[in-house]
């Protein structure tokens, strides 16, 4: 069979040609043929949804199990009553917000929906794609299009027409090229037929975006583990191994820094690597496919399937992949990688590590905290929490106002410089302020620290020791620097005078105090900021690895450490 290729990309085709080819594709569908069409998520293999014979050919061409349901693609929410029954108001609210777009809703079906689409279930999955070619084709056909991803079953989904031709060329009637898919992973599937909305598959709409609109939703167990052989999937992508390359894949989950170095430790000469852009340099002698920055999950979603496919043309005998965290689109990307691996996952840093950072202002704590975030950790900025409480906690504001008269303006705004002038030069007044603040601040910070169940977290607090927060940390680090260097940094950073910068610094403890109270010291006397960054990264990596080893094997009694350039 010859597969027709219609190039409908805006830069390649005139509108008249696009219209004619859309009409031709709709004719093919009416006559029972199969047409691959672009959507914003991945390319879909479409058939007339009301033609059971045509739908059956989708399963044959893909090699798709018969108990794996398909999705009905509609042109808008106005079509829902034609094919769905007992539609809850929540469905229309979600459709208004996210359609056209990458959200699929599972609803009760009407009898006009063929059994082969629903795998015999009493529910049907429906969505409205956000792509002009797909919408034009549905409207021209005047009927819904049943369309799974346009790849061979189990293989990585296709995000370009060229990838569709690789899998489907000679097997279907036509391919419509609408350009590369802008989302790159399939739609999110939400089941609305139970007592509470249930996530069946993470995808192009994040769980956070859905919960912002409708509140908490339940995540089905099939999202994080495969269904057993006798369980029937309610939606595509729930039961079977999907998206797999032709060689074994192992996924490494955890902080980016930890996963990269665990892959580096395990890899062999013929190991292919899927990694974040920041870690490509670690694998310069490997066959590598970077999928974007570790914090750019949208780019990861666009690249992940192509990366998996590209290894089929290499001599690699296995693939190791870094996995994003579960925030936003990272949840969907990680889900696709884990399914492609058959849930063969290496957890690299399940232990919780809490680092306490302290030291005088201007010493370089911000640089160290930025590195923590680059390593996939979170940062608890105690000063930020303190100022938020000063703005919002009326009890705290009352006590500060009573103790330090005149530091609030008439409209209730705290004059921070006036309060600073009151306490920085007077140790007894500083102690008085701290006594008030600790009563309100410490319980809030304790709750936030205890809410960290795994991974890396850095607590940034000038008064880490005095407040008692150090007892909650696995290690405490004093970040120190020469006073004159600190003065210049504070002046430049905060836009204040030299006099006020020196006043702030003189009110704080000496480096010797922090050095004596903390388990580790990181001395910022490097010749350049970049050199200090390098030293700090090495220091943090070694410290974290050592702490994780302690937690893993119960080792105790580590000695104090110091990194300095005298």
GIVENPE-V537462 format. One record per residue. RES is the residue in one letter. PHI is phi in whole degrees, 0 to 359 (999 if undefined). OMEGA is omega in degrees with one decimal (* if undefined). NEAR is the number of other C-alpha atoms within 12 Angstrom. Layout:
RES/PHI/OMEGA/NEAR  RES/PHI/OMEGA/NEAR
This chain:
X/999/175.3/12  X/272/178.1/13  X/267/178.4/25  X/288/179.1/26  X/243/179.9/28  X/249/179.8/32  X/272/-176.5/29  X/249/178.7/33  X/295/-174.2/25  X/305/-177.6/17  X/279/-175.6/12  X/248/-171.3/14  X/233/173.9/20  X/281/-176.2/14  X/302/179.5/18  X/297/178.2/12  X/294/179.1/17  X/300/-178.9/27  X/301/-178.9/22  X/295/-178.5/20  X/287/174.2/32  X/297/177.9/37  X/297/178.9/24  X/295/178.6/27  X/296/177.9/42  X/295/177.0/38  X/298/178.4/25  X/300/180.0/28  X/294/179.2/40  X/298/-177.7/30  X/271/174.9/19  X/92/179.8/27  X/275/179.7/35  X/245/-178.9/46  X/228/174.2/53  X/274/-175.8/54  X/232/177.8/56  X/280/166.4/50  X/230/178.9/47  X/290/-176.4/40  X/271/175.5/44  X/220/175.6/47  X/288/-179.9/46  X/249/176.5/49  X/261/-167.2/52  X/259/171.8/53  X/220/171.6/48  X/302/-171.4/42  X/294/-178.6/43  X/265/177.5/33  X/256/-174.3/28  X/299/-180.0/25  X/293/179.1/23  X/295/178.9/32  X/298/178.8/41  X/299/179.4/35  X/292/175.1/32  X/301/-179.1/44  X/297/-178.5/33  X/292/-176.6/20  X/294/-178.3/31  X/280/-169.3/33  X/71/-172.7/22  X/269/176.4/33  X/301/-175.8/28  X/292/-178.8/27  X/268/179.4/28  X/257/-172.5/36  X/297/176.5/40  X/251/178.7/49  X/252/171.6/48  X/276/177.6/47  X/259/-176.7/51  X/247/178.1/44  X/266/178.9/32  X/170/-175.6/31  X/292/179.4/31  X/294/179.0/18  X/273/-174.7/24  X/305/-177.0/34  X/297/-179.6/23  X/289/-171.6/23  X/236/-178.4/35  X/235/179.9/32  X/241/176.5/24  X/51/-175.2/23  X/285/178.6/31  X/286/178.5/24  X/302/-179.6/17  X/300/179.9/25  X/297/179.8/36  X/290/177.3/24  X/296/178.6/18  X/293/179.6/35  X/296/178.5/32  X/299/-177.0/19  X/280/-167.2/22  X/246/177.6/28  X/254/-11.2/32  X/296/-178.9/30  X/167/-169.9/39  X/276/175.3/41  X/234/176.2/44  X/253/179.7/44  X/250/174.3/49  X/262/-176.2/44  X/229/173.8/38  X/294/-174.6/30  X/266/167.7/32  X/266/-175.1/24  X/289/-179.9/20  X/281/177.0/23  X/271/-177.0/38  X/300/179.5/31  X/301/-176.1/27  X/294/176.9/33  X/287/-174.3/50  X/265/-175.8/40  X/57/177.4/30  X/81/179.2/22  X/282/177.2/28  X/268/179.0/27  X/236/177.4/36  X/220/178.0/46  X/264/-175.3/49  X/225/173.3/52  X/203/176.3/50  X/243/-175.8/42  X/288/-179.6/46  X/255/176.9/33  X/215/-175.1/35  X/300/-179.2/31  X/291/179.9/38  X/297/-179.5/47  X/295/178.4/32  X/297/-179.8/37  X/293/178.7/42  X/298/-178.8/41  X/292/178.7/24  X/293/178.1/28  X/289/-179.3/30  X/77/-178.1/23  X/218/175.4/32  X/292/177.3/44  X/249/173.1/49  X/276/-173.8/46  X/208/165.0/45  X/277/177.2/49  X/295/-170.7/49  X/272/178.7/50  X/232/171.4/43  X/297/-175.0/33  X/303/180.0/32  X/92/-178.1/32  X/274/175.8/37  X/301/178.5/42  X/295/-176.3/47  X/260/177.5/49  X/246/172.5/41  X/224/178.1/40  X/294/179.5/40  X/297/177.4/29  X/293/176.0/34  X/298/-179.6/41  X/298/178.2/32  X/299/-177.1/25  X/270/-168.4/31  X/244/179.7/38  X/304/-179.4/28  X/85/-177.7/19  X/246/-179.1/29  X/231/-173.6/37  X/282/-174.0/35  X/203/172.9/38  X/233/176.5/47  X/260/-179.4/45  X/267/177.5/41  X/250/-178.6/40  X/92/-179.8/35  X/292/-179.9/31  X/292/-174.3/41  X/275/178.5/28  X/267/171.3/40  X/98/171.6/41  X/237/-174.6/49  X/296/-177.2/49  X/291/169.3/48  X/289/178.9/46  X/246/-178.3/44  X/237/179.9/44  X/271/-179.2/37  X/251/-175.6/36  X/267/-179.8/29  X/260/-179.4/19  X/286/178.7/11  X/221/177.2/18  X/306/-175.7/28  X/232/177.0/33  X/281/178.4/39  X/262/177.7/39  X/205/173.3/46  X/288/-178.0/45  X/198/-170.2/44  X/291/171.6/46  X/254/-174.6/42  X/289/176.5/35  X/298/179.1/34  X/295/-179.9/23  X/294/179.0/23  X/293/-177.6/34  X/292/174.9/20  X/298/-178.3/14  X/276/-168.9/20  X/240/-178.2/23  X/90/-172.0/16  X/297/175.1/16  X/234/179.8/25  X/269/176.6/25  X/260/-179.7/23  X/295/-177.8/26  X/298/-179.2/19  X/291/177.8/30  X/290/-174.8/36  X/251/179.7/28  X/204/-178.1/25  X/288/173.0/29  X/288/176.0/24  X/284/-173.4/14  X/300/-176.0/12  X/264/179.0/10  X/270/-178.3/16  X/266/178.0/24  X/287/177.7/35  X/269/-176.9/38  X/204/178.4/44  X/300/172.4/45  X/79/-175.9/46  X/262/-167.6/35  X/252/-167.1/34  X/264/173.2/36  X/294/-175.8/33  X/232/166.4/35  X/63/-168.2/39  X/277/168.9/38  X/287/-174.1/39  X/274/176.1/24  X/241/-176.2/27  X/300/179.3/29  X/242/173.3/38  X/237/-178.0/37  X/256/179.8/38  X/250/-174.2/39  X/252/179.7/38  X/143/177.9/34  X/299/-176.3/39  X/307/-179.5/38  X/298/-178.3/41  X/291/-179.1/36  X/293/-180.0/38  X/299/-176.6/39  X/283/174.5/30  X/288/174.4/28  X/297/179.6/37  X/300/-178.6/29  X/289/-172.5/16  X/266/-167.9/22  X/293/175.9/29  X/243/-177.0/19  X/304/-177.2/20  X/255/173.6/21  X/272/172.9/30  X/275/-173.8/42  X/235/166.3/48  X/253/-171.6/47  X/218/172.6/43  X/283/-174.9/39  X/306/-174.3/28  X/295/-174.3/23  X/248/-178.6/31  X/299/-177.2/30  X/297/179.4/19  X/287/-171.7/25  X/236/-172.7/30  X/295/179.7/17  X/258/179.3/16  X/255/168.2/29  X/284/-168.8/33  X/235/174.5/34  X/232/176.3/33  X/289/-176.1/37  X/240/178.9/35  X/116/178.8/28  X/296/-178.6/26  X/299/-179.3/37  X/255/178.5/28  X/249/-175.6/23  X/291/177.2/33  X/296/178.0/31  X/292/176.9/29  X/301/179.9/42  X/297/-180.0/47  X/291/-172.6/35  X/260/-164.3/39  X/297/-177.4/49  X/291/177.7/45  X/297/178.7/36  X/300/179.2/39  X/297/-178.1/47  X/293/-173.5/36  X/296/179.0/30  X/289/179.1/33  X/294/-179.3/25  X/260/-179.8/16  X/245/178.3/23  X/267/-177.9/18  X/295/178.7/26  X/254/176.2/24  X/199/178.5/32  X/230/171.6/42  X/248/-176.6/48  X/230/169.5/50  X/286/-177.5/50  X/251/174.9/53  X/290/176.4/44  X/284/-170.1/30  X/267/178.2/26  X/274/175.5/25  X/56/180.0/28  X/294/177.9/39  X/300/177.6/38  X/298/-179.7/34  X/289/-179.9/44  X/298/178.3/48  X/298/177.8/39  X/299/-179.1/44  X/293/179.3/49  X/296/-177.8/48  X/293/176.7/40  X/292/177.2/37  X/298/179.7/38  X/271/-174.5/37  X/64/-178.9/28  X/61/171.2/32  X/272/-170.8/26  X/234/173.3/28  X/256/177.1/26  X/275/-171.2/25  X/267/-175.9/30  X/210/-179.8/32  X/291/-177.9/22  X/288/174.2/27  X/275/174.8/33  X/233/178.2/39  X/250/177.4/40  X/255/174.4/41  X/258/179.4/45  X/250/177.6/47  X/215/-176.5/49  X/138/-177.2/45  X/291/178.3/42  X/298/-179.5/41  X/85/-177.6/33  X/281/179.1/39  X/119/-179.6/40  X/298/-178.6/37  X/300/177.5/33  X/299/-180.0/28  X/296/-180.0/43  X/294/176.3/33  X/299/178.5/24  X/294/176.7/31  X/304/179.6/39  X/294/176.5/26  X/297/178.4/28  X/277/178.0/37  X/92/-179.6/35  X/273/175.8/35  X/250/-177.1/30  X/234/174.5/36  X/253/-177.4/35  X/272/-175.9/30  X/295/179.5/33  X/294/178.2/24  X/294/177.7/18  X/297/179.3/27  X/300/-178.8/31  X/291/176.1/21  X/295/177.1/20  X/296/178.5/28  X/298/178.7/31  X/276/-167.2/21  X/242/-175.3/17  X/270/-175.1/19  X/293/178.3/15  X/296/177.6/18  X/296/-179.3/27  X/299/179.8/28  X/297/-178.0/22  X/292/178.5/23  X/293/179.8/33  X/298/-179.4/24  X/290/-177.5/16  X/279/-175.5/24  X/229/-175.1/25  X/294/175.9/18  X/91/-178.6/20  X/272/174.1/27  X/252/177.6/24  X/284/-178.2/14  X/300/-178.5/11  X/276/175.1/8  X/91/179.6/16  X/278/178.1/19  X/284/174.4/27  X/273/-171.5/23  X/294/179.9/20  X/293/178.9/21  X/292/176.3/19  X/295/178.8/27  X/299/178.9/24  X/297/-178.9/24  X/287/-171.5/27  X/250/-173.6/27  X/295/-177.4/29  X/265/-175.6/23  X/231/-177.3/19  X/305/-179.6/20  X/292/178.1/14  X/288/176.4/21  X/298/178.9/27  X/297/178.7/22  X/295/178.4/21  X/297/-179.3/30  X/299/-179.5/27  X/299/178.2/21  X/292/-174.0/27  X/296/-175.7/34  X/301/-178.2/30  X/299/-178.5/21  X/263/-172.4/30  X/283/-172.8/34  X/300/178.6/31  X/299/178.0/20  X/295/-179.5/23  X/293/177.8/34  X/300/179.2/27  X/296/-179.0/16  X/292/178.5/24  X/293/-178.5/34  X/292/179.1/21  X/284/177.0/17  X/278/-174.8/26  X/266/178.5/17  X/203/-179.4/22  X/85/-173.6/35  X/254/175.2/43  X/221/176.3/39  X/248/178.5/43  X/259/-177.6/47  X/259/-177.4/42  X/211/174.9/40  X/299/-178.7/40  X/259/-179.0/37  X/304/-176.4/39  X/286/-175.3/32  X/298/-177.7/24  X/281/-178.0/27  X/88/-179.9/22  X/291/-179.4/36  X/299/-178.5/33  X/292/180.0/23  X/268/-174.0/28  X/258/175.3/32  X/284/176.8/32  X/205/176.9/39  X/244/-174.9/42  X/236/172.9/46  X/267/174.9/46  X/265/-173.8/45  X/239/178.1/42  X/195/177.4/36  X/302/-174.2/27  X/300/-177.2/29  X/297/176.6/20  X/294/-179.7/28  X/296/179.9/31  X/302/-179.0/30  X/298/-178.5/26  X/294/-178.2/29  X/295/177.7/28  X/300/-178.1/23  X/290/-175.7/15  X/289/-172.3/18  X/258/178.9/18  X/64/-177.5/14  X/243/-178.1/18  X/285/177.6/18  X/298/-179.6/22  X/299/-177.8/18  X/290/177.5/23  X/297/179.4/33  X/294/178.6/27  X/297/179.4/26  X/297/-177.2/33  X/294/-178.1/33  X/292/180.0/24  X/281/-176.2/25  X/264/179.5/30  X/293/178.7/28  X/282/175.7/24  X/303/-179.6/30  X/297/177.3/19  X/297/-179.5/22  X/298/-179.2/34  X/298/-176.1/30  X/283/-174.9/21  X/265/-174.4/29  X/259/179.4/34  X/283/-176.3/31  X/220/175.4/32  X/234/173.3/37  X/240/-173.0/42  X/267/-176.6/38  X/265/175.5/39  X/240/-178.4/27  X/292/-177.5/24  X/292/-178.9/17  X/224/175.9/14  X/302/-178.8/19  X/294/178.3/17  X/295/176.9/18  X/296/177.4/31  X/301/-179.8/28  X/298/179.6/21  X/298/-177.9/27  X/294/179.8/38  X/297/179.1/26  X/298/179.3/21  X/302/-177.9/27  X/295/-178.4/44  X/299/-179.3/29  X/293/-180.0/19  X/295/-178.2/33  X/296/178.1/35  X/300/179.0/25  X/294/179.1/25  X/293/178.0/31  X/294/177.1/29  X/295/176.5/21  X/302/-178.3/20  X/293/-176.7/19  X/289/-173.2/17  X/246/177.0/11  X/71/179.6/12  X/287/-180.0/13  X/227/170.4/14  X/82/176.2/11  X/292/-179.1/16  X/277/175.0/15  X/294/-179.7/19  X/234/-178.6/23  X/211/172.4/26  X/241/-175.1/30  X/210/173.6/24  X/231/-177.0/19  X/284/*/13
